[in-house]
Amino acid sequence: MSFREIPDPKSNHRETLQAFETCCQQEVRVGIAVIESDRLLSGRFDKANADSVTFEVKDEEDFDFSLLSTCMVSYFSDGKAHVFVSTLRSYNTIIGGDSAQLVLRLPEDITVSETRGTFRIPMENVEGFTFQLLDARDRSYSPRCVNIGPGGMKLSFDDESDPGFEESDTLRTRINYRGRSVILMAEIRYHIGHSYGIFFPKVFEKCESEASEIYRWIVNALEEEYSSGQVQTAS
């Protein structure tokens, strides 16, 4: 996976602001992780100005935010994944609805993926690999993992068990393999039939957290075992 960075908006402010204004016009969907509270929000671009960007998100009644909380925002635009980190300026419930306006400081930089990881590991009945999805209410789901890659996974549900997630919904994932276990925040990137593509923003951002390192270890171990024909499948 290769990356480039949009220049600091202090030196290229117009380009950054224009990019956000386009996202607002197109109502681009976003996933927002509030780092300090470990909360996951989904919504869309609403408006942008010289020093801030506003998102309309699904209102969380028990969302106890604090100003200057660190937020990681991920979205797809022009066929590429984008991630940026910024600080929370305000969170205001929209009267008469179930949504809220979340305002962030205009970010200093945006990380853009030029290409998706080229290697996807088939995961049909791989022995010792377990996976769960957890929604905001801690309800657990156990879809089939079709494949796994450096920044995400493809999942599939049976007809009767498909929960009907929507694009940009945010979830938690619990992954276990060969004695390593990790919980990561994830975002639904696409939904076709009963299949879903999920994306891990922190791994994409190359965040140096223990969770990201464990996920990379799992993917690297699977890739090495698959390439050498050593992946064991359950009977």
N, C-alpha and C positions, 0 to 999 in steps of 0.2 A: 504494500500500500504506500503510495507516495503522497506528499503533502506540500502545500504552499501556504503562505500567510498573507492575508490582505494587509497592506501597510497600516501603521498606526493612524487612526483618524485625525490626529493632530496635524499630520503632514499630508493626509489625503482624505480630509473630512468629507468632501463632496461625494467621492466615490462610495464611501461607506453609507452615507445617508441616502444616496440614490438607490443603492442596493436594498436597503430596508424599506424605502418607499415603494419599490416594485413589489416586494414581498407583501406589503400591506394591501396594495391594489389587488394582488392575486389571492389574498387571504391564505397565505401559506401556513400550513399546520406546523405546530412546534410541540416539543416535549421539554419540560422545564424541571430540573432536579434542584431542589433547595438543599444545599449541602449540609448545613448545620442541623436541620431538622429531619433530614433524610426523607423529605416529602417529594412526591412525584406529581406534577400537574401537566395537564394537556390543554391545548388551546390553539390560538392562531394570532398572527401579526394583526395589530389594530392600527397603530399610527406611530410615526417617528418624527422627531424634531432635532434641533441642533445638539441637544445634550442627553436625550433619553429615547427609549423605545418602549412602546406600550403593547401589551398582549391582552386579548380577551381570553380568560381561562374559565374552566368549570369551577364554580365557587366551592371551597372546602369550608364547611361550617366551623370545624374545629381547628382551622389553620391558624396557629399562633405564631405569626411571623414577627421578625424583628428587623428594623431598618438596618441596611448594610449587610444583610445576610448574603452569602455567596450563592449565586444561581448559575447552573450550567444549562445552556439552551442548545438544543439540536434540532435541525430541520433539513429538508431536502429542497434544493432550488437549482434549476438548470441541469437536472440530472446528477447533481453532486451533493454529497453530505456536507453540512456545515455545522460547526460547533463553536460556541464562544462562552466565555465566563464573564459575569458582571455582578454588580451589587444591587440589591433591592432598594428602591426608593419609596414605593408605596404599594399598598394592596387595598382596593376599595370595592366592596360589593355593589353590584348594579341593582338599584332598587327595582323591585317588581319582577326580578328574574332569578335564574339559578347560576348566573355567571358573575365574574369579577374582573376588574382591570388591574393588571399587575404591571408596574412600571419599573424598568431597570435603567441604570446609567448606560449611555452609549458605550459599547465595549471598545477596548484598546486594540484588539485584533480578533480575527476570525480564522479558524483553521478550516481548510477546505480539502476534501479528499478528491484527488484527480482520478483515481481508479479504485475499484473495489479489490480486496484481496483476491489474487488469482486462483488460489487453491482452496477448494471446498472439499471437506473430508466426508464421504458417505458414512452415515451412522446407523445403518440398518442392523438392529440387534447386536450392537457392540457390547460385549460382556463387561460388566463392572461400571458402566456409564449410567447414571441416573440424573433426571432433570425434572424440575418442577417450576411452575409459574405461580406467583402470588400476586393477587390484585390488592387494591387499596384497603379492602376489608379483610385481608389475610386469607381469602378463600384460595384454596390450592387447586391447581390443574396439572394434569400429567399428559401432555400431548406427546406424539411421537416426534423425535428429532430426526429429520430427514438428512441434514448435513450441518456442518459447523465450519466456521472460518475465522480468520484473525479478528474480525470485528462484529460477528453476529452469527445467527443460526436460522435455518428454515425449519418450521414446525408444521405438523399436520394433526388435525383432530378427526375423530370419527364424526359422522353426521350428527348423532344424538348428543355428543359431548362438546360440540363447538360452542364456546361461550359468546361468540359474536363480537369479538374485539374490533375496534375501529382503528384506522390509521392514526398514528400519533398518540394512542393510548400508552400510558406509562405503567410499568409493572416491575416487580422484583423477580429475579430468577435465582434458583438454587441448583448448582451443578456439582456433581460428585464424580470423581474418577481416580482410581488407584490410590485411595487414601487422601486425596486432596479434595477439599470442599470450599466452595466460594458462593457468596451471594452478591449479585450485581444488579444495578438498576438497568432496565431495558426499555426500549421504545418500539412499538409496532411500526414497521416501515411500509409494509404492503400487505394486502389481504386479497387472496384469489381463491374463491371457493372456500374450502375448509383449511387452506394452507396460509401460513403467516411467515413473514420475514421479520426478525427482531434484530435490533441494533443496540450495541453497548456503547453509549457516549463516552464513558470514562476510559474504556480501552482504546476507542478511536482517538481520544485526546492524548493518548500515551501518558495518562496520569500515572505517576509513580506511587501507586497505592498497593497495599498487600493484595487486595482483591484482584486488581488488574494483573499483577505479576502471577498470581495463581492461575487465572484464566489463560494467560499466555503459556504457562507451563503445560496446562492440560491440552491446549491446541497443538503445541509443539510435540508433546508426547504422542498424541494421536496421529499427527502427520508422519512422524518418524516410523511408528508402528505400521501405519497403513502403507507407506512407501516401501517398507521392507517385507511386507506380507505377514507381519506378526500380529495384526489386530485379531483378537479372538471374538467370535460371535457366539451368542447364547444359542443353545440348541432348542 
